[in-house]
Amino acid sequence: MGATIILVLVVLVLLSKAIYVLKEYERGVIFRLGRLTGVRGPGFILIIPFIDRLVRVSLRIIAMDVPPQDVVTKDNVSVKVNAVVYYRVFEPDKAIVEVQDFNYATSQLSQTTLRSVIGGAELDELLSARDKINQELQSILDRQTDSWGIKVSAVEVKHVDLPESMQRAIARQAEAERERRAKIIHAEGELQASEKLSEAARVLAAEPTSVQLRFLQTLSEISVEKNSTIIFPVPIDIIKHFMRLTGRDTV
């Protein structure tokens, strides 16, 4: 009876070491007596207990935070930058064999690459050309982790922390830029108004009668106001008309 119990326990232990069930997003890297024999999964996996060893590897995308890095930009501005890296394992055997801990290695490589790329960029480029920097980071990381069986799909710079003095300088620069644009818009408006006035003057000069009509319209507008006394000039054309009627056209 005791031998039977021991035998059952031995069988159960062997089965627990021999049978694996891998999920759809998992793969099993098999080592037989220390030698790589292949990648298996997903589903039901049967190996030889104590001879084969199975290492589970997830193929899902991993989002890894890159801690803030103190960097001096190309134009000598000290900033603190952090980022997030999205990567996944596409060759499980390389991820296990080629590097001791691919997650840790990718994290360290991301930090050094972030410092290198940001250090080679100017502050204006860092603030305005974020997509370009993200693409450069992704390209460098993907190229260097390819031999590890890792695919870096995206890198995003999350936050750029500037010194307080630099923040004030940028605020002053932005205010000056807004004032410059306002002056340009005002000048363009004055230019357009002067062009229209010049055009109106040419039209009035070509039609003297229109000047008198404009004068009468102005009188009509003034008469609406409740003023006690209105003094206005009389156009010379009207005076000439009356002088011709009296035969005294000497003006």
C-alpha positions as a LaTeX table, in Angstrom:
\begin{tabular}{lrrr}
\hline
Residue & $x$ (\AA) & $y$ (\AA) & $z$ (\AA) \\
\hline
Met1 & 0.00 & 0.00 & 0.00 \\
Gly2 & 2.78 & 2.40 & 0.91 \\
Ala3 & 4.67 & 1.58 & $-2.29$ \\
Thr4 & 1.57 & 2.31 & $-4.34$ \\
Ile5 & 1.18 & 5.72 & $-2.76$ \\
Ile6 & 4.82 & 6.51 & $-3.40$ \\
Leu7 & 4.46 & 5.39 & $-7.03$ \\
Val8 & 1.40 & 7.58 & $-7.50$ \\
Leu9 & 3.23 & 10.56 & $-6.04$ \\
Val10 & 6.19 & 9.94 & $-8.32$ \\
Val11 & 3.89 & 9.77 & $-11.34$ \\
Leu12 & 2.15 & 13.00 & $-10.34$ \\
Val13 & 5.49 & 14.77 & $-9.93$ \\
Leu14 & 6.65 & 13.51 & $-13.31$ \\
Leu15 & 3.45 & 14.65 & $-14.97$ \\
Ser16 & 3.71 & 18.10 & $-13.37$ \\
Lys17 & 7.21 & 18.38 & $-14.82$ \\
Ala18 & 6.25 & 16.95 & $-18.21$ \\
Ile19 & 2.94 & 18.62 & $-19.09$ \\
Tyr20 & 2.56 & 22.32 & $-19.89$ \\
Val21 & $-0.30$ & 24.30 & $-21.36$ \\
Leu22 & 0.76 & 27.52 & $-23.06$ \\
Lys23 & $-1.64$ & 30.37 & $-23.80$ \\
Glu24 & $-2.12$ & 31.82 & $-27.26$ \\
Tyr25 & 0.34 & 34.63 & $-26.59$ \\
Glu26 & 2.97 & 32.37 & $-25.00$ \\
Arg27 & 5.78 & 30.30 & $-26.46$ \\
Gly28 & 7.98 & 27.73 & $-24.76$ \\
Val29 & 11.73 & 27.64 & $-25.40$ \\
Ile30 & 12.90 & 24.02 & $-24.87$ \\
Phe31 & 16.38 & 23.12 & $-23.62$ \\
Arg32 & 17.42 & 19.45 & $-23.55$ \\
Leu33 & 20.40 & 18.85 & $-21.28$ \\
Gly34 & 21.30 & 22.51 & $-21.73$ \\
Arg35 & 21.06 & 22.50 & $-25.54$ \\
Leu36 & 18.40 & 24.52 & $-27.34$ \\
Thr37 & 16.03 & 22.19 & $-29.18$ \\
Gly38 & 13.38 & 24.62 & $-30.42$ \\
Val39 & 10.34 & 26.74 & $-29.68$ \\
Arg40 & 6.91 & 25.20 & $-29.09$ \\
Gly41 & 3.41 & 26.38 & $-28.38$ \\
Pro42 & 0.76 & 27.49 & $-27.89$ \\
Gly43 & $-1.40$ & 24.70 & $-26.47$ \\
Phe44 & $-0.53$ & 21.37 & $-24.87$ \\
Ile45 & 3.22 & 20.73 & $-24.51$ \\
Leu46 & 4.82 & 17.46 & $-23.35$ \\
Ile47 & 8.51 & 17.36 & $-22.42$ \\
Ile48 & 10.85 & 14.85 & $-20.79$ \\
Pro49 & 11.01 & 15.55 & $-17.02$ \\
Phe50 & 14.42 & 16.45 & $-15.55$ \\
Ile51 & 15.98 & 16.28 & $-19.02$ \\
Asp52 & 14.08 & 19.02 & $-20.81$ \\
Arg53 & 13.56 & 22.51 & $-19.44$ \\
Leu54 & 10.87 & 24.87 & $-20.69$ \\
Val55 & 11.12 & 28.66 & $-20.48$ \\
Arg56 & 7.91 & 30.60 & $-21.03$ \\
Val57 & 8.12 & 33.75 & $-23.14$ \\
Ser58 & 5.25 & 36.19 & $-23.70$ \\
Leu59 & 4.78 & 37.62 & $-27.20$ \\
Arg60 & 2.54 & 40.49 & $-26.10$ \\
Ile61 & 3.60 & 44.12 & $-26.46$ \\
Ile62 & 5.32 & 45.47 & $-23.34$ \\
Ala63 & 5.03 & 49.14 & $-22.35$ \\
Met64 & 8.16 & 50.09 & $-20.43$ \\
Asp65 & 8.67 & 53.44 & $-18.71$ \\
Val66 & 12.09 & 55.02 & $-19.15$ \\
Pro67 & 12.88 & 56.90 & $-15.90$ \\
Pro68 & 13.68 & 60.64 & $-16.13$ \\
Gln69 & 17.15 & 61.31 & $-17.51$ \\
Asp70 & 19.21 & 64.45 & $-16.86$ \\
Val71 & 20.49 & 65.57 & $-20.25$ \\
Val72 & 22.33 & 68.62 & $-21.61$ \\
Thr73 & 21.07 & 69.51 & $-25.08$ \\
Lys74 & 23.23 & 70.52 & $-28.01$ \\
Asp75 & 22.72 & 74.21 & $-27.19$ \\
Asn76 & 23.76 & 73.66 & $-23.54$ \\
Val77 & 20.36 & 73.63 & $-21.87$ \\
Ser78 & 19.92 & 71.22 & $-18.95$ \\
Val79 & 16.64 & 69.30 & $-19.19$ \\
Lys80 & 15.08 & 66.23 & $-17.61$ \\
Val81 & 13.36 & 63.88 & $-20.07$ \\
Asn82 & 11.42 & 60.64 & $-19.66$ \\
Ala83 & 9.84 & 58.36 & $-22.24$ \\
Val84 & 7.91 & 55.14 & $-22.81$ \\
Val85 & 9.04 & 52.27 & $-25.04$ \\
Tyr86 & 6.70 & 49.75 & $-26.68$ \\
Tyr87 & 8.33 & 46.46 & $-27.68$ \\
Arg88 & 7.62 & 42.76 & $-28.01$ \\
Val89 & 9.49 & 39.50 & $-28.48$ \\
Phe90 & 9.24 & 38.10 & $-32.00$ \\
Glu91 & 11.96 & 35.42 & $-31.73$ \\
Pro92 & 11.69 & 33.76 & $-28.29$ \\
Asp93 & 14.79 & 31.61 & $-28.70$ \\
Lys94 & 17.03 & 34.64 & $-29.34$ \\
Ala95 & 15.44 & 36.58 & $-26.48$ \\
Ile96 & 16.45 & 33.79 & $-24.08$ \\
Val97 & 19.79 & 32.71 & $-25.56$ \\
Glu98 & 21.34 & 35.97 & $-26.80$ \\
Val99 & 20.76 & 38.11 & $-23.69$ \\
Gln100 & 20.54 & 37.26 & $-19.99$ \\
Asp101 & 17.47 & 39.40 & $-19.21$ \\
Phe102 & 15.96 & 41.02 & $-22.29$ \\
Asn103 & 13.64 & 43.27 & $-20.28$ \\
Tyr104 & 16.47 & 44.71 & $-18.20$ \\
Ala105 & 18.75 & 44.99 & $-21.23$ \\
Thr106 & 16.10 & 46.85 & $-23.23$ \\
Ser107 & 15.50 & 49.21 & $-20.31$ \\
Gln108 & 19.19 & 50.08 & $-19.98$ \\
Leu109 & 19.62 & 50.49 & $-23.71$ \\
Ser110 & 16.57 & 52.80 & $-23.83$ \\
Gln111 & 18.03 & 55.05 & $-21.14$ \\
Thr112 & 21.41 & 55.43 & $-22.81$ \\
Thr113 & 19.85 & 55.94 & $-26.24$ \\
Leu114 & 17.48 & 58.60 & $-24.87$ \\
Arg115 & 20.40 & 60.53 & $-23.37$ \\
Ser116 & 22.40 & 60.24 & $-26.58$ \\
Val117 & 19.64 & 61.40 & $-28.92$ \\
Ile118 & 18.43 & 64.26 & $-26.70$ \\
Gly119 & 22.02 & 65.39 & $-26.15$ \\
Gly120 & 22.46 & 65.71 & $-29.92$ \\
Ala121 & 19.33 & 67.85 & $-30.40$ \\
Glu122 & 18.72 & 71.53 & $-29.70$ \\
Leu123 & 16.01 & 72.68 & $-27.31$ \\
Asp124 & 13.78 & 74.13 & $-30.07$ \\
Glu125 & 13.94 & 70.81 & $-31.94$ \\
Leu126 & 13.13 & 68.91 & $-28.75$ \\
Leu127 & 10.02 & 71.03 & $-28.16$ \\
Ser128 & 8.76 & 71.40 & $-31.74$ \\
Ala129 & 9.99 & 68.28 & $-33.58$ \\
Arg130 & 8.96 & 65.62 & $-31.06$ \\
Asp131 & 7.83 & 63.18 & $-33.77$ \\
Lys132 & 11.23 & 63.29 & $-35.43$ \\
Ile133 & 13.02 & 62.51 & $-32.16$ \\
Asn134 & 10.57 & 59.69 & $-31.38$ \\
Gln135 & 11.20 & 58.15 & $-34.78$ \\
Glu136 & 14.97 & 58.41 & $-34.35$ \\
Leu137 & 14.79 & 56.74 & $-30.92$ \\
Gln138 & 12.60 & 53.94 & $-32.27$ \\
Ser139 & 14.93 & 53.34 & $-35.22$ \\
Ile140 & 18.08 & 53.13 & $-33.07$ \\
Leu141 & 16.51 & 50.86 & $-30.43$ \\
Asp142 & 14.91 & 48.58 & $-33.01$ \\
Arg143 & 18.18 & 48.19 & $-34.88$ \\
Gln144 & 20.18 & 47.35 & $-31.73$ \\
Thr145 & 17.62 & 44.93 & $-30.23$ \\
Asp146 & 17.02 & 43.05 & $-33.47$ \\
Ser147 & 19.78 & 40.55 & $-32.63$ \\
Trp148 & 17.97 & 39.85 & $-29.34$ \\
Gly149 & 14.78 & 38.85 & $-31.14$ \\
Ile150 & 12.99 & 42.00 & $-29.95$ \\
Lys151 & 10.95 & 44.41 & $-32.06$ \\
Val152 & 10.64 & 48.01 & $-30.80$ \\
Ser153 & 7.38 & 49.27 & $-32.31$ \\
Ala154 & 7.28 & 52.81 & $-30.86$ \\
Val155 & 9.05 & 55.23 & $-28.55$ \\
Glu156 & 7.31 & 58.31 & $-27.16$ \\
Val157 & 8.97 & 61.15 & $-25.23$ \\
Lys158 & 6.48 & 61.79 & $-22.43$ \\
His159 & 7.67 & 64.91 & $-20.64$ \\
Val160 & 10.43 & 67.51 & $-20.94$ \\
Asp161 & 11.16 & 69.29 & $-17.66$ \\
Leu162 & 12.86 & 72.67 & $-18.24$ \\
Pro163 & 14.64 & 74.86 & $-15.68$ \\
Glu164 & 12.50 & 77.70 & $-14.32$ \\
Ser165 & 14.72 & 80.36 & $-15.90$ \\
Met166 & 14.33 & 78.72 & $-19.31$ \\
Gln167 & 10.56 & 78.54 & $-18.87$ \\
Arg168 & 10.46 & 82.30 & $-18.25$ \\
Ala169 & 12.65 & 82.93 & $-21.30$ \\
Ile170 & 10.37 & 80.82 & $-23.50$ \\
Ala171 & 7.31 & 82.66 & $-22.14$ \\
Arg172 & 8.91 & 86.02 & $-23.01$ \\
Gln173 & 9.81 & 84.75 & $-26.46$ \\
Ala174 & 6.24 & 83.58 & $-27.05$ \\
Glu175 & 4.87 & 86.95 & $-25.91$ \\
Ala176 & 7.23 & 88.80 & $-28.25$ \\
Glu177 & 6.19 & 86.55 & $-31.10$ \\
Arg178 & 2.51 & 87.30 & $-30.44$ \\
Glu179 & 3.22 & 91.05 & $-30.40$ \\
Arg180 & 5.13 & 90.74 & $-33.68$ \\
Arg181 & 2.24 & 88.95 & $-35.33$ \\
Ala182 & $-0.25$ & 91.53 & $-34.01$ \\
Lys183 & 1.83 & 94.38 & $-35.47$ \\
Ile184 & 2.11 & 92.61 & $-38.81$ \\
Ile185 & $-1.65$ & 92.04 & $-38.93$ \\
His186 & $-2.29$ & 95.69 & $-38.02$ \\
Ala187 & 0.13 & 96.89 & $-40.70$ \\
Glu188 & $-1.48$ & 94.64 & $-43.30$ \\
Gly189 & $-4.88$ & 96.07 & $-42.35$ \\
Glu190 & $-3.58$ & 99.63 & $-42.74$ \\
Leu191 & $-2.10$ & 98.74 & $-46.13$ \\
Gln192 & $-5.37$ & 97.24 & $-47.36$ \\
Ala193 & $-7.33$ & 100.25 & $-46.08$ \\
Ser194 & $-4.97$ & 102.69 & $-47.82$ \\
Glu195 & $-5.30$ & 100.75 & $-51.07$ \\
Lys196 & $-9.09$ & 100.94 & $-50.86$ \\
Leu197 & $-8.97$ & 104.68 & $-50.05$ \\
Ser198 & $-6.68$ & 105.29 & $-53.01$ \\
Glu199 & $-9.04$ & 103.37 & $-55.25$ \\
Ala200 & $-12.02$ & 105.37 & $-53.93$ \\
Ala201 & $-10.14$ & 108.62 & $-54.52$ \\
Arg202 & $-9.46$ & 107.67 & $-58.12$ \\
Val203 & $-13.14$ & 106.88 & $-58.68$ \\
Leu204 & $-14.24$ & 110.20 & $-57.14$ \\
Ala205 & $-11.68$ & 112.10 & $-59.16$ \\
Ala206 & $-12.99$ & 110.57 & $-62.38$ \\
Glu207 & $-16.61$ & 111.53 & $-61.53$ \\
Pro208 & $-16.89$ & 115.04 & $-59.99$ \\
Thr209 & $-20.63$ & 114.61 & $-59.53$ \\
Ser210 & $-20.01$ & 111.74 & $-57.14$ \\
Val211 & $-18.11$ & 114.14 & $-54.89$ \\
Gln212 & $-21.18$ & 116.34 & $-54.58$ \\
Leu213 & $-23.36$ & 113.30 & $-53.89$ \\
Arg214 & $-20.98$ & 112.21 & $-51.18$ \\
Phe215 & $-21.06$ & 115.73 & $-49.74$ \\
Leu216 & $-24.85$ & 115.73 & $-49.62$ \\
Gln217 & $-24.87$ & 112.29 & $-48.01$ \\
Thr218 & $-22.52$ & 113.58 & $-45.33$ \\
Leu219 & $-24.85$ & 116.52 & $-44.66$ \\
Ser220 & $-27.74$ & 114.09 & $-44.29$ \\
Glu221 & $-25.80$ & 112.04 & $-41.74$ \\
Ile222 & $-24.81$ & 115.14 & $-39.77$ \\
Ser223 & $-28.35$ & 116.49 & $-39.69$ \\
Val224 & $-29.49$ & 113.45 & $-37.73$ \\
Glu225 & $-27.34$ & 114.52 & $-34.77$ \\
Lys226 & $-28.93$ & 116.95 & $-32.26$ \\
Asn227 & $-26.36$ & 119.72 & $-32.61$ \\
Ser228 & $-27.26$ & 123.38 & $-32.17$ \\
Thr229 & $-24.74$ & 124.67 & $-34.73$ \\
Ile230 & $-23.15$ & 122.92 & $-37.71$ \\
Ile231 & $-20.34$ & 124.53 & $-39.69$ \\
Phe232 & $-19.33$ & 122.87 & $-42.93$ \\
Pro233 & $-17.38$ & 123.97 & $-46.04$ \\
Val234 & $-19.17$ & 124.60 & $-49.33$ \\
Pro235 & $-17.64$ & 122.79 & $-52.31$ \\
Ile236 & $-16.02$ & 125.11 & $-54.83$ \\
Asp237 & $-17.96$ & 123.42 & $-57.65$ \\
Ile238 & $-21.24$ & 124.72 & $-56.22$ \\
Ile239 & $-19.84$ & 128.25 & $-55.91$ \\
Lys240 & $-18.63$ & 128.16 & $-59.52$ \\
His241 & $-22.11$ & 127.11 & $-60.64$ \\
Phe242 & $-23.75$ & 130.15 & $-58.99$ \\
Met243 & $-21.07$ & 132.50 & $-60.27$ \\
Arg244 & $-21.66$ & 131.31 & $-63.83$ \\
Leu245 & $-25.36$ & 132.05 & $-63.42$ \\
Thr246 & $-24.54$ & 135.65 & $-62.37$ \\
Gly247 & $-21.97$ & 136.09 & $-65.12$ \\
Arg248 & $-19.06$ & 136.49 & $-62.69$ \\
Asp249 & $-16.99$ & 133.39 & $-63.43$ \\
Thr250 & $-13.65$ & 134.85 & $-62.41$ \\
Val251 & $-12.53$ & 132.28 & $-59.89$ \\
\hline
\end{tabular}
